[in-house]
Amino acid sequence: MYREVHLGQELYFVLWDDDTDQAGVARGEVVQYASDYSKVQVRVVEAPQRTVIGRTTWILPDRLDDDERTARRHYQQRARQELRAADAEAETAKADPREGAVVEAAVAGPWSRVAEGWADVALLVDSIDFESGWPDNQSRLAKFATLRVLQLLPAITALLDALPRSDAVEVVRESLRTGAVGAAARVCGDDPFSLLERWDELPLEEVASAADDLTGIASALEEIADNQGLAPGLAGR
């Protein structure tokens, strides 16, 4: 989404509060932005989570709004869109994934959801670098990034099941079974949001390598997209 911003501009966006398991609207001040306005770095000025006030983070422009009410409404709209996309995938899964045009539909549906949803993962992973020297903040960002991947697991699995076997497909499958994502999946089972409370149960080495694990999964997904001619590209990459 194209949107021009300027330094010092105050905008609103939604942050997830892992203490209350609720989304809260934060007010941020623009401190930096990409030359093409593809992402914006803001300093948190006001937020329900007082521990994040004063910190900076990169946000996609379509996650930023001019007032608190609009930010909350757009957040809810995105949540409803994700639910509708999940319902559409469930309907697609009922069809035979090996019959001509049905194969395209079985791949296109899950890929669209993965490609769009990965924007959140990419931003969180990028933000980990900006929290160098703040291990607690880096761990929190890794937790949210891993949680987002757990939410995307049904779509990723549907994608892999509909594709012919390849090295890139197997790399993604193995990466989902191991590392931070595999450890989180074993801990959380069918409830991704339980990771908010159970993150500390993951081995420290898995937490430390979470950013590299997720970057590796993204690279393999991009290879799949290149090989299969899938569009759009992986969002946030």
Secondary structure, DSSP 8 states (H G I E B T S, - for coil): ------TT-EEEEEEEETTTTEEEEEEEEEEEE-TTSS-EEEEEEE-SSGGGTT-EEEE-GGG-BSSHHHHHHHHHHHHHHHHHHHHHHHHHHTS-TTSHHHHHHHHHHHHHHHHHHHHHHHHHHHHHHHTTT-HHHHHHHHHHHHHHHHHHHHHHHHHHHHS---HHHHHHHHHHHSHHHHHHHHHHTT-GGGHHHHGGGS-HHHHHTHHHHHHHHHHHHHHHHHHHT-SS--TT-
